[in-house]
Amino acid sequence: MPSTPPVSADTESITPVLGTGPVAAHSATAAPESRIPNPESPSPQPSVPVPTPELLDQLRRDSDRLESATPKEILAWAVERYFPKLTMATAFGPEGCVILHYLAEVEPRVHVFNLDTGYQFAETLELRERIKRRYGIEVEMKQPELSVAQYEAFHGGPLYKTQPDRCCFDRKVKVLQQAAVGFDAWMSGIRRDQSPDRAKAPIVGWDKKFGLVKVSPLANWTKQDVWKLITDLDIPYNPLHDQGYTSIGCWPCTRAVMFGEDERAGRWSGFAKTECGLHSLEAASANDEAAPRATGL
């Protein structure tokens, strides 16, 4: 059985994304109740760049050319093109662990962060430490403005039980919007065979939700490809995968899957929801009212 969720995850403070290498997470005392911000109040959002037609054409050409490249070659291309304004978000899934393995060989100074919702499994947080010991890469924990206790108190209980889309937006999407500031490109571990929303993911493309170039080195890999590499190279992974958890997110919204179920069937079980919003194909949420600005990078 998965471990009891750690209480201490909420006490880490938000640290600014510098874009110059790994940044350690820091501990801080929770803000006094009187200074808890109102999550319903409009907060300033970073402006979202709009790509020029020339940039979109270039990204399409780059993506087509990289279709036959290995993930390590794609990473090397991304590092050469965008570092140090290249970042990576990871939830410590098997794909993320594979990319971290390659990053340690290509450029370990690439900034990597985790969207720490406060609801992560203890096993997920322990994997972060194993990654650090194995590769020397310290993944920064980026957290929402409100702790879990503050967030649930404001909403009169856990929002994930009634409005999981809103919970994901507040505790993941908004956090990544802030984390993206100062970077030109971000990497993810999505695969095309994971879900219909990801089936058309390019190797390189424009992410209009976050205003960045998005690089997906494993887009054309399969689940079998990923696990073969993990087995062959003894890459660290989350032990919950050995207990039937094929896709791991927040502990309240993740369960083990049954034989024959889809890989992501254990996420938000009981809801018509398969994505947290980070990788969905639709435009940015209506909650995002950031003003666009043109860019050619």
NULUMMAR-657172 format. One record per residue: residue number from 1; x, y, z of N, C-alpha, C, O, CB in turn. Coordinates in steps of 0.1 Angstrom, whole numbers. Atoms other than C-alpha are relative to their C-alpha. Glycine has a CB too. Example, Ala and Ser with C-alpha at 12.3 -4.5 7.8 and 13.67 -1.06 7.14 Angstrom:
BEGIN
pos/n_X/n_Y/n_Z/ca_X/ca_Y/ca_Z/c_X/c_Y/c_Z/o_X/o_Y/o_Z/cb_X/cb_Y/cb_Z
1/9/-12/0/123/-45/78/9/12/0/19/12/7/-10/0/12 .
2/-9/-11/0/137/-11/71/-8/11/8/-3/22/9/4/5/-14 .
END
This chain:
BEGIN
pos/n_X/n_Y/n_Z/ca_X/ca_Y/ca_Z/c_X/c_Y/c_Z/o_X/o_Y/o_Z/cb_X/cb_Y/cb_Z
1/8/-12/0/0/0/0/9/12/0/20/12/6/-10/0/12 .
2/-8/-13/-1/12/36/-6/1/5/14/-8/3/22/-5/10/-10 .
3/-2/-6/-13/26/54/23/-10/12/3/-15/18/-7/14/5/1 .
4/8/-11/-4/6/80/42/6/13/-5/19/15/-4/-2/1/15 .
5/-5/-12/6/10/114/25/8/8/11/2/10/22/-11/9/-6 .
6/-8/-8/-9/37/136/42/-6/13/3/-11/20/-6/14/2/-4 .
7/6/-13/-4/24/166/62/10/11/-4/5/22/-7/-3/0/14 .
8/-10/-11/2/57/185/57/0/6/-14/7/16/-16/13/-5/4 .
9/-1/-5/13/52/189/20/-5/14/-2/-1/22/-11/-7/-9/-10 .
10/6/-13/2/31/220/25/8/11/6/5/23/4/-14/0/7 .
11/-7/-10/-8/57/238/46/11/6/-9/18/16/-4/6/-5/12 .
12/-11/-5/8/82/244/17/-5/13/-7/-17/13/-12/5/-10/-10 .
13/4/-12/6/81/279/3/2/0/-15/9/-9/-20/8/12/6 .
14/-2/-2/15/79/290/-33/12/8/-2/14/18/4/-13/7/-6 .
15/-13/-7/3/113/300/-47/-1/4/-14/-6/-4/-22/12/-9/3 .
16/1/-5/13/117/320/-78/8/-9/-10/18/-14/-6/5/14/-1 .
17/-7/7/10/127/303/-110/11/9/-6/8/20/-11/-9/-5/-12 .
18/-11/-8/5/161/316/-120/5/-3/-14/11/5/-21/12/-1/10 .
19/-5/4/13/169/296/-151/15/-2/-1/20/-2/-12/-5/10/-10 .
20/-14/1/1/205/292/-142/5/-14/6/17/-15/9/7/11/8 .
21/-4/13/-5/205/256/-128/-9/-4/11/-18/3/15/14/1/5 .
22/9/5/-11/190/235/-100/0/9/12/10/15/16/5/-14/4 .
23/2/-8/-12/176/254/-71/-6/-8/11/-16/-15/9/-10/12/-4 .
24/5/8/-11/171/239/-37/-13/6/5/-15/18/6/10/-1/11 .
25/12/-4/-7/137/240/-21/3/4/14/12/-2/20/-11/-10/0 .
26/-3/-5/-13/136/259/12/-12/-2/9/-23/-2/4/4/15/0 .
27/11/1/-9/115/254/43/-4/14/6/5/23/7/3/-10/12 .
28/5/-12/-6/94/282/58/-12/-2/8/-19/-12/6/-3/11/-11 .
29/12/1/-9/68/287/85/-12/5/-8/-11/15/-16/2/8/12 .
30/13/-4/7/32/289/72/-4/14/3/-1/19/14/-11/-10/3 .
31/5/-14/-2/18/324/68/-11/1/10/-19/-8/11/-4/7/-13 .
32/10/-2/-9/-3/337/96/-14/0/-7/-15/4/-18/1/12/9 .
33/13/2/6/-40/330/90/-6/14/-5/-13/14/-15/-10/-5/10 .
34/5/-13/4/-47/368/88/5/5/-13/0/14/-19/3/10/11 .
35/-6/-5/13/-25/371/58/-2/-10/-11/5/-9/-22/15/2/2 .
36/2/9/11/-38/342/38/-7/7/-12/-17/13/-10/-9/-12/5 .
37/6/-6/11/-45/354/3/-13/-7/-4/-15/-19/-2/10/0/-12 .
38/13/5/5/-80/350/-12/2/-6/-14/5/2/-23/-11/11/0 .
39/-3/6/13/-77/325/-41/-10/5/-10/-8/3/-22/-1/-15/1 .
40/10/-5/9/-109/340/-56/4/14/-6/-1/18/-16/-13/1/6 .
41/-4/-13/4/-92/374/-59/9/-1/-13/17/-9/-13/7/8/11 .
42/-8/1/12/-77/381/-93/15/3/3/18/13/10/-5/10/-11 .
43/-14/-2/-2/-39/378/-92/7/2/-13/2/-3/-23/6/-13/7 .
44/-7/-3/12/-15/392/-117/6/-12/-7/13/-20/0/10/11/2 .
45/-5/12/8/-7/366/-144/11/6/-10/9/16/-15/-11/-8/-7 .
46/-10/-4/10/24/368/-166/-6/1/-14/-15/-7/-17/12/-9/0 .
47/4/-1/13/19/379/-201/4/-12/-8/15/-17/-6/5/13/-7 .
48/-3/12/8/17/350/-226/5/4/-14/-3/11/-21/-12/-9/-1 .
49/-5/-4/13/39/355/-257/-8/-7/-11/-13/-18/-9/14/-4/-2 .
50/7/5/12/23/349/-291/11/-2/-11/18/7/-14/-11/9/-5 .
51/-11/3/10/47/332/-317/-3/7/-13/-14/8/-17/2/-15/-2 .
52/1/-5/13/54/348/-350/-3/-12/-10/1/-23/-7/12/8/-4 .
53/2/10/9/44/328/-381/14/-7/-4/14/-19/-6/-6/5/-13 .
54/-13/5/3/81/324/-389/5/-10/11/11/-20/7/11/11/-1 .
55/-4/9/-11/87/308/-355/-7/-13/-1/-1/-24/1/-2/7/14 .
56/8/12/1/59/284/-359/4/-9/-12/5/-22/-10/-15/3/-2 .
57/-5/8/11/72/273/-393/13/-7/3/15/-18/0/2/9/-12 .
58/-13/6/-4/107/268/-379/-2/-12/10/5/-22/9/8/11/7 .
59/3/11/-10/93/247/-350/-5/-13/-7/-2/-24/-3/-9/5/11 .
60/5/11/8/74/225/-375/11/-7/-7/12/-20/-7/-11/5/-10 .
61/-11/6/7/105/219/-395/10/-7/10/14/-18/7/9/11/-8 .
62/-9/6/-10/126/212/-364/-7/-13/5/0/-23/7/2/9/12 .
63/7/12/-5/99/187/-351/1/-11/-10/3/-23/-7/-14/4/3 .
64/-1/10/10/98/169/-384/14/-6/-1/15/-18/-3/-5/6/-14 .
65/-13/5/2/135/166/-386/4/-9/12/12/-18/11/10/12/-1 .
66/-3/7/-12/137/153/-350/-8/-13/2/-6/-20/12/-1/9/12 .
67/8/12/-2/111/126/-355/9/-13/0/5/-23/6/-10/-1/-12 .
68/-9/12/1/139/101/-363/12/0/9/20/-9/10/5/-2/-15 .
69/-11/-1/-9/162/113/-336/-3/-8/13/-14/-11/16/3/15/4 .
70/2/7/-13/168/95/-303/-3/11/11/-1/22/9/13/-8/4 .
71/3/-10/-11/156/111/-270/12/8/4/11/20/7/-6/-7/11 .
72/-13/-7/-4/192/119/-261/4/10/-10/9/21/-7/11/-10/2 .
73/-3/-10/10/197/136/-294/-9/12/0/-5/23/-2/0/-7/-14 .
74/10/-11/-1/165/156/-290/4/9/12/3/21/11/-14/-6/2 .
75/-4/-8/-12/177/167/-255/12/8/-4/13/20/0/3/-10/11 .
76/-12/-8/3/211/177/-269/-4/12/-9/2/23/-8/10/-9/-7 .
77/5/-11/9/193/198/-296/-6/11/8/-3/22/6/-10/-6/-11 .
78/7/-10/-8/171/215/-270/10/8/9/8/20/10/-10/-7/9 .
79/-10/-6/-8/201/222/-248/8/10/-8/10/22/-4/9/-10/7 .
80/-8/-9/9/221/237/-277/-8/12/-4/-3/23/-5/5/-8/-12 .
81/9/-11/5/191/258/-289/-4/9/11/-5/21/9/-12/-6/-7 .
82/7/-8/-10/177/270/-256/7/2/14/4/12/21/-14/-5/3 .
83/-7/-1/-12/200/265/-226/7/13/1/14/17/-9/9/-12/3 .
84/6/3/-13/201/283/-201/-15/3/2/-20/2/13/8/6/11 .
85/15/-4/-2/165/294/-208/-8/-12/-4/-19/-11/-10/-3/12/-10 .
86/7/12/2/154/258/-209/-3/-6/13/6/-7/22/9/-10/-9 .
87/4/6/-13/135/241/-181/-8/-13/-2/-12/-16/-14/-8/10/8 .
88/7/12/1/118/209/-174/-9/-2/12/-5/1/23/9/-12/-1 .
89/9/3/-11/87/200/-153/-1/-16/0/-3/-22/-10/-14/6/-3 .
90/1/14/-2/86/165/-139/-9/-4/12/-8/3/22/13/-7/2 .
91/8/6/-11/61/145/-117/7/-13/4/1/-20/12/-14/-2/-5 .
92/-8/12/-3/88/118/-114/-7/-13/-5/-6/-23/1/1/-1/15 .
93/5/12/7/69/94/-137/12/-7/-6/23/-2/-7/-11/3/-10 .
94/-11/7/6/89/68/-155/7/7/-12/19/7/-14/-5/-14/-5 .
95/-5/-8/12/92/90/-186/9/12/6/20/14/0/-11/6/-8 .
96/-8/-11/-6/105/119/-164/13/-5/5/23/2/4/-7/7/11 .
97/-13/6/-5/131/96/-148/9/-3/-11/21/-2/-10/-3/-12/9 .
98/-8/2/12/143/86/-182/7/13/-5/19/13/-8/-8/-7/-11 .
99/-5/-13/5/147/122/-193/11/5/10/21/10/6/-11/10/-2 .
100/-10/-4/-10/165/130/-160/13/-8/-2/24/-2/0/-5/-1/14 .
101/-12/9/2/189/101/-167/8/6/-12/20/7/-11/-4/-14/-3 .
102/-7/-6/11/197/116/-201/5/14/3/16/17/-2/-9/0/-12 .
103/-4/-13/-3/199/151/-188/14/0/8/22/8/6/-10/8/8 .
104/-12/1/-8/226/140/-163/12/-2/-9/23/1/-6/-1/-12/10 .
105/-11/3/10/247/129/-194/2/12/-9/13/15/-13/-3/-12/-8 .
106/-1/-11/10/239/159/-217/3/13/7/12/20/3/-13/1/-8 .
107/-2/-13/-6/236/189/-194/-8/0/14/-20/4/14/-5/12/-9 .
108/7/1/-13/228/184/-157/-4/13/7/-11/14/17/8/-7/10 .
109/4/-14/-5/225/222/-151/-13/5/-4/-18/15/0/11/10/-4 .
110/13/-4/5/192/224/-169/-9/0/12/-10/-9/21/-6/-10/-11 .
111/9/-2/-11/166/237/-144/-12/-10/-1/-18/-10/-11/-5/14/1 .
112/11/10/0/141/210/-134/-8/3/13/-3/6/24/5/-15/1 .
113/8/-2/-11/111/215/-112/-12/-9/1/-15/-16/-9/-6/15/0 .
114/12/9/-3/81/196/-97/-11/9/5/-9/18/13/4/-11/10 .
115/12/-7/-4/46/210/-93/-5/-7/13/-13/-16/12/-11/1/-11 .
116/4/6/-13/42/202/-56/-13/5/5/-14/15/12/11/2/11 .
117/13/-4/-4/5/203/-50/-3/-1/15/-13/5/19/-10/-8/-8 .
118/3/2/-14/8/193/-14/-7/-14/2/-9/-18/13/-8/11/6 .
119/7/13/0/-10/160/-23/8/-11/-6/2/-22/-9/-13/2/-7 .
120/-8/10/6/19/140/-36/2/-12/9/3/-10/22/13/6/-5 .
121/-3/11/-8/26/105/-24/14/1/6/22/8/1/0/-13/-9 .
122/-13/0/-7/54/100/1/11/-7/-9/22/-2/-10/0/-7/13 .
123/-9/7/9/70/76/-25/5/9/-11/16/8/-15/-7/-12/-6 .
124/-4/-10/11/71/104/-51/10/9/6/20/12/-1/-12/8/-5 .
125/-10/-10/-6/89/128/-27/13/-8/3/24/-2/2/-6/6/13 .
126/-12/8/-3/113/100/-17/8/-3/-13/20/-3/-13/-3/-13/6 .
127/-7/2/13/121/94/-54/8/12/-4/19/11/-10/-10/-3/-11 .
128/-8/-12/3/132/130/-57/14/-1/7/24/3/1/-8/13/6 .
129/-13/1/-7/159/123/-31/9/-11/-7/21/-9/-7/-2/-4/15 .
130/-8/11/7/170/91/-49/5/5/-13/17/2/-17/-9/-12/-3 .
131/-5/-6/13/173/111/-82/12/9/4/22/9/-4/-12/8/-7 .
132/-10/-10/-4/194/137/-64/13/-8/3/24/-5/-1/-4/8/12 .
133/-11/8/-3/217/110/-50/7/-7/-12/19/-8/-13/-3/-11/11 .
134/-5/8/12/220/91/-83/7/10/-10/17/7/-16/-11/-8/-6 .
135/-4/-9/11/224/121/-107/6/13/4/11/21/-4/-11/1/-9 .
136/-4/-13/-4/232/151/-86/-9/11/-5/-5/23/-4/14/3/-5 .
137/9/-10/5/202/169/-100/-11/2/11/-17/-7/16/-8/-5/-13 .
138/10/-4/-11/181/187/-73/-12/6/-7/-11/18/-11/7/9/10 .
139/12/-5/6/146/192/-85/-7/9/9/-10/6/21/-10/-12/-4 .
140/6/-11/-8/130/224/-73/-15/-3/2/-22/-7/-8/2/14/-6 .
141/14/3/-3/96/220/-56/-7/14/-1/-6/23/7/-2/-6/14 .
142/8/-12/2/72/247/-69/-13/-2/6/-20/-12/2/0/4/-15 .
143/12/2/-8/42/252/-47/-10/11/-3/-6/22/-6/3/-1/15 .
144/10/-10/1/9/270/-49/1/10/11/8/9/21/-14/-6/0 .
145/-1/-11/-10/3/302/-29/-6/-5/13/-1/0/24/-8/12/-5 .
146/6/5/-12/-19/284/-4/4/-14/3/5/-22/-6/-15/1/-1 .
147/-2/14/-4/-10/253/16/-13/-8/-2/-23/-2/-4/5/0/15 .
148/12/8/1/-34/224/14/-10/3/11/-22/5/9/4/-15/2 .
149/9/-4/-12/-48/233/49/-7/13/-3/-19/14/-1/8/1/13 .
150/6/-13/3/-54/269/38/-10/-1/-11/-21/4/-11/11/10/-3 .
151/8/1/12/-68/259/4/-13/-7/4/-24/-3/0/7/-8/-11 .
152/12/8/-4/-92/233/19/-9/8/10/-21/7/9/3/-13/6 .
153/8/-8/-9/-103/257/47/-8/11/-7/-19/13/-4/10/7/10 .
154/7/-10/7/-112/284/22/-12/-6/-8/-22/1/-9/10/7/-10 .
155/11/6/8/-133/260/1/-9/-9/8/-18/-15/2/6/-8/-12 .
156/9/8/-8/-149/243/30/2/-15/-2/-7/-23/1/-14/3/-3 .
157/-3/14/2/-132/210/23/9/-3/-12/11/7/-20/-12/-9/0 .
158/-9/3/12/-111/192/-4/-8/2/-13/-18/-3/-15/4/-15/1 .
159/7/-4/13/-120/207/-38/1/-12/-10/-7/-12/-19/6/12/-5 .
160/-2/11/10/-107/176/-56/-12/-10/0/-14/-17/-9/13/-8/3 .
161/11/9/0/-138/157/-45/-12/5/-8/-20/-3/-13/-5/-1/15 .
162/11/-6/8/-162/181/-63/4/7/-12/-4/7/-22/-8/9/9 .
163/-5/-7/12/-142/202/-87/14/-3/-3/23/6/-1/-2/16/3 .
164/-14/3/2/-111/184/-97/7/9/-10/19/11/-9/1/-14/-4 .
165/-6/-9/10/-105/206/-128/5/13/7/16/18/4/-10/3/-11 .
166/-3/-12/-6/-105/237/-106/12/-2/10/22/6/10/-11/6/9 .
167/-12/3/-8/-81/220/-81/13/-1/-8/23/4/-4/-3/-13/8 .
168/-12/1/8/-57/211/-108/4/13/-6/16/16/-6/-3/-10/-12 .
169/-4/-13/5/-58/245/-123/7/9/11/17/15/8/-13/8/-5 .
170/-5/-9/-10/-52/263/-90/14/-5/5/23/3/8/-9/0/12 .
171/-11/5/-7/-25/239/-77/11/-5/-10/22/-10/-6/-4/-11/9 .
172/-10/5/10/-7/229/-110/1/10/-11/12/16/-14/-4/-13/-6 .
173/-2/-8/12/-15/250/-141/4/14/4/14/20/-3/-14/1/-7 .
174/-4/-13/-4/-13/284/-123/15/1/5/22/10/2/-9/6/11 .
175/-14/1/-5/20/273/-107/10/0/-11/20/6/-11/2/-12/10 .
176/-9/1/11/35/264/-140/0/13/-8/11/17/-14/-4/-12/-9 .
177/0/-13/7/24/297/-155/10/9/6/17/17/-1/-14/6/0 .
178/-10/-9/-7/45/315/-129/14/-6/-2/23/2/-4/-3/0/15 .
179/-14/6/1/74/290/-132/5/2/-14/18/2/-16/-1/-15/3 .
180/-5/-1/14/76/295/-170/6/14/-2/13/15/-12/-12/-2/-9 .
181/-5/-13/2/85/332/-166/15/0/0/22/-6/8/-5/10/12 .
182/-14/0/1/120/338/-178/6/-11/-8/18/-11/-11/7/0/14 .
183/-5/11/8/123/307/-199/-6/1/-14/-16/7/-16/-4/-14/6 .
184/4/0/14/120/302/-237/-6/-14/-4/-14/-15/-13/12/3/-9 .
185/5/14/4/113/264/-237/-1/-9/12/7/-7/22/10/-6/-10 .
186/1/10/-11/102/236/-214/-2/-14/-6/-7/-16/-17/-12/4/9 .
187/1/14/5/104/198/-217/-10/-7/9/-11/-5/21/14/-6/1 .
188/9/9/-7/79/172/-207/2/-14/-4/9/-17/-14/-15/4/-2 .
189/-2/14/3/78/134/-207/-12/-7/-6/-13/-19/-5/4/-7/13 .
190/12/6/6/45/129/-225/3/-9/-12/13/-7/-19/-10/11/-4 .
191/-1/9/11/41/101/-250/-13/0/-8/-24/2/-2/3/-15/5 .
192/12/-1/8/16/100/-279/-10/-12/3/-22/-10/1/4/0/-14 .
193/9/11/-2/3/66/-269/-7/0/14/-13/-10/17/8/-13/-2 .
194/6/0/-14/-8/77/-234/-15/3/0/-22/-2/8/8/10/8 .
195/14/-5/0/-41/94/-243/-3/7/-13/6/11/-20/-3/9/12 .
196/4/-7/13/-61/109/-272/5/14/0/9/19/-11/-15/0/-1 .
197/-5/-14/0/-51/144/-260/15/1/-4/19/11/-9/-2/6/14 .
198/-15/-1/2/-14/135/-264/4/-7/-13/15/-6/-17/7/-7/11 .
199/-3/8/12/-17/115/-296/6/8/-12/14/3/-20/-13/-7/-5 .
200/-6/-8/11/-8/144/-319/11/9/5/15/19/-2/-11/9/-5 .
201/-10/-9/-5/19/159/-297/12/-1/-9/17/-11/-12/4/-5/14 .
202/-12/0/8/49/170/-318/12/-2/9/11/0/21/1/14/-8 .
203/-13/1/-7/85/165/-308/3/14/6/7/16/17/12/-5/-8 .
204/-2/-14/-3/88/203/-308/-12/8/-5/-16/6/-16/13/6/-6 .
205/12/-9/4/59/228/-308/-2/12/9/6/13/18/-13/-9/0 .
206/2/-11/-8/45/259/-294/-11/-3/10/-22/-7/6/-4/12/-9 .
207/10/2/-11/26/257/-261/-6/13/3/-1/22/10/7/-6/13 .
208/7/-13/-1/1/285/-263/-5/3/14/-8/14/18/-11/1/-10 .
209/5/-2/-13/-11/279/-228/10/7/9/7/15/18/-4/-13/6 .
210/-11/-6/-8/23/288/-213/9/9/-7/18/15/-1/7/-11/7 .
211/-8/-9/8/38/308/-241/15/-4/-1/24/5/0/-1/14/7 .
212/-14/5/1/69/286/-245/0/-10/-11/-10/-16/-15/4/-7/14 .
213/-3/11/8/84/262/-269/-1/-13/9/5/-13/20/14/1/-8 .
214/1/12/-8/75/227/-257/7/-11/-7/5/-14/-19/-15/-4/2 .
215/-7/11/6/99/198/-263/-4/-13/7/-3/-13/19/16/3/2 .
216/5/13/-6/87/162/-258/9/-11/-6/6/-17/-16/-15/-3/-3 .
217/-10/10/6/118/139/-263/-5/-14/-1/0/-22/-9/12/0/9 .
218/5/13/0/97/108/-257/-13/-2/-7/-20/-12/-6/-1/-6/14 .
219/13/0/6/67/117/-278/-3/-13/-8/-14/-18/-8/-2/12/-8 .
220/3/12/8/71/88/-302/6/-13/6/7/-23/-2/7/2/-14 .
221/-4/12/-7/83/63/-277/-13/-7/6/-23/-1/7/10/2/12 .
222/11/7/-6/60/36/-262/3/-3/14/14/-1/19/-2/-13/-8 .
223/-2/4/-14/55/24/-227/11/-10/1/19/-10/11/-13/-5/6 .
224/-10/10/0/76/-6/-235/14/5/-2/23/0/4/-4/-11/-11 .
225/-13/-6/2/104/15/-248/6/6/13/17/5/17/0/11/-11 .
226/-4/-7/-13/105/35/-215/4/-10/10/15/-9/16/-12/8/5 .
227/-3/10/-11/104/5/-192/12/-9/-4/19/-14/5/-12/-9/3 .
228/-12/8/4/130/-14/-212/13/8/4/22/2/9/0/-3/-15 .
229/-12/-8/-4/155/15/-207/1/0/15/13/-1/20/-2/14/-6 .
230/-1/-1/-15/146/18/-170/6/-14/5/14/-14/14/-14/2/6 .
231/-5/13/-4/153/-20/-166/14/-2/-4/22/-7/4/-9/-11/-6 .
232/-14/2/5/184/-21/-187/10/8/7/21/4/10/1/3/-15 .
233/-9/-9/-6/200/9/-170/-2/2/15/5/10/21/0/13/-7 .
234/3/-1/-14/186/5/-135/-3/14/4/2/19/14/11/-6/8 .
235/3/-14/-3/171/40/-136/-10/0/11/-20/-8/11/-7/7/-13 .
236/9/0/-11/153/49/-104/-14/3/-4/-16/11/-14/4/11/11 .
237/14/-3/3/115/49/-105/-9/-2/13/-4/-7/23/-5/-10/-11 .
238/9/0/-11/85/51/-82/-4/-14/3/-10/-21/-6/-12/9/-3 .
239/4/14/-3/79/18/-64/-15/-2/0/-20/-14/-1/4/-3/14 .
240/15/2/1/41/24/-66/-3/-6/-14/-14/-13/-15/-7/13/1 .
241/3/7/12/44/12/-102/0/-15/1/-7/-22/-7/11/4/-11 .
242/0/14/-2/51/-22/-89/-13/-5/8/-15/-17/9/12/-4/8 .
243/13/4/-7/17/-21/-70/-12/3/-9/-23/4/-4/0/8/13 .
244/11/-2/9/-4/-14/-101/-3/14/-3/-13/17/-10/-12/-7/5 .
245/3/-15/3/-2/24/-102/8/3/-13/19/6/-13/5/9/12 .
246/-6/-3/12/5/29/-139/3/14/-3/12/18/-10/-8/-6/-12 .
247/-2/-15/1/1/67/-138/-2/6/14/-12/4/20/-10/6/-11 .
248/1/-4/-14/8/85/-106/0/16/0/8/22/-5/13/-5/8 .
249/2/-14/-2/-4/120/-96/-1/3/14/7/-2/23/-11/6/-8 .
250/3/-3/-14/-19/133/-64/-6/-12/6/-14/-19/0/-9/13/1 .
251/5/12/-6/-27/106/-39/-16/-1/1/-21/-12/0/5/-1/14 .
252/15/2/-1/-65/115/-35/-6/-4/-14/-17/-9/-14/-6/13/5 .
253/6/1/13/-70/113/-73/7/-11/-8/7/-11/-20/1/13/-7 .
254/-7/11/7/-49/82/-81/-3/-13/6/-2/-14/18/16/3/0 .
255/2/14/-5/-56/45/-78/7/-9/-9/11/-6/-20/-15/-3/1 .
256/-6/10/9/-41/13/-91/-10/-4/-10/-22/-3/-8/4/-12/9 .
257/9/4/11/-55/1/-124/-3/-15/1/5/-23/6/5/4/-13 .
258/4/14/1/-73/-32/-130/6/-6/-13/9/2/-22/-15/-2/1 .
259/-4/6/12/-62/-57/-156/-9/4/-12/-21/3/-11/0/-16/2 .
260/7/-4/12/-71/-45/-191/-4/14/0/-9/19/-11/-12/-9/-1 .
261/4/-14/0/-78/-9/-180/11/8/-8/22/4/-9/-2/5/14 .
262/-9/-9/6/-62/20/-198/10/5/10/8/5/22/-8/13/-6 .
263/-11/-4/-9/-29/33/-185/-3/11/9/2/11/20/12/4/-9 .
264/3/-12/-8/-44/65/-172/-14/-2/7/-20/8/12/0/12/-8 .
265/13/2/-6/-77/49/-159/0/2/15/-11/5/21/-4/-14/-3 .
266/-1/-2/-15/-65/53/-123/1/14/4/1/17/16/12/-7/5 .
267/0/-14/-3/-64/91/-126/-14/6/0/-21/4/-9/9/7/-10 .
268/13/-6/-1/-95/110/-114/-11/-10/-2/-21/-7/-9/-1/12/-9 .
269/10/10/2/-115/78/-113/-13/4/5/-15/10/16/4/-13/7 .
270/13/-5/-4/-152/85/-113/-4/13/-7/-15/17/-6/-2/1/14 .
271/2/-13/6/-148/118/-132/3/-2/-15/11/-10/-19/8/11/6 .
272/-3/0/15/-148/124/-170/12/9/-2/11/20/-8/-13/5/-8 .
273/-12/-8/0/-113/137/-167/12/-9/-1/13/-19/6/1/8/13 .
274/-12/8/1/-80/123/-179/13/8/0/24/2/0/-1/-8/-13 .
275/-12/-9/0/-57/153/-179/-1/11/11/-12/15/14/1/7/-14 .
276/0/-10/-10/-47/178/-153/-1/14/-6/-4/24/1/13/-1/9 .
277/1/-13/6/-46/206/-178/13/5/-6/14/14/-14/-6/10/9 .
278/-13/-4/4/-9/209/-184/3/-4/-15/9/4/-22/11/-6/8 .
279/-3/5/13/-9/189/-216/-12/-1/-9/-11/-7/-20/7/-14/1 .
280/12/1/9/-44/192/-230/1/9/-12/9/19/-12/-13/4/8 .
281/-2/-7/13/-48/205/-265/-8/12/-1/-5/21/-9/-4/-9/-11 .
282/8/-12/1/-74/231/-259/7/12/5/18/11/11/-13/-2/8 .
283/-6/-13/-3/-66/268/-254/1/1/15/-5/-7/23/-7/12/-6 .
284/-1/-2/-15/-56/281/-220/-13/2/6/-23/7/0/10/12/2 .
285/12/-1/-8/-82/281/-193/-5/15/-1/2/24/-2/2/-4/14 .
286/7/-13/0/-107/310/-193/4/8/13/3/20/13/-15/-2/0 .
287/-5/-7/-11/-92/318/-159/13/8/-3/17/17/5/2/-10/12 .
288/-13/-7/4/-60/329/-177/-3/12/-9/-7/10/-20/9/-10/-7 .
289/4/-12/8/-66/365/-188/13/8/-3/12/20/-5/-9/8/8 .
290/-13/-6/3/-29/372/-195/0/7/-14/-6/1/-23/12/-9/2 .
291/0/-7/12/-23/397/-222/11/-6/-9/22/-8/-4/3/15/2 .
292/-10/6/8/-4/383/-252/11/10/-5/8/22/-5/-6/-6/-13 .
293/-11/-9/6/29/397/-266/7/-8/-10/10/-20/-8/10/5/11 .
294/-6/7/11/45/388/-299/14/-4/3/22/3/10/-1/8/-12 .
295/-13/4/-2/77/368/-299/5/-8/-12/-3/-15/-18/2/-8/13 .
296/-6/8/10/101/353/-324/11/-8/6/19/-15/-1/5/8/-11 .
297/-10/6/-7/124/340/-297/14/3/-6/24/-1/-1/-2/-15/1 .
END
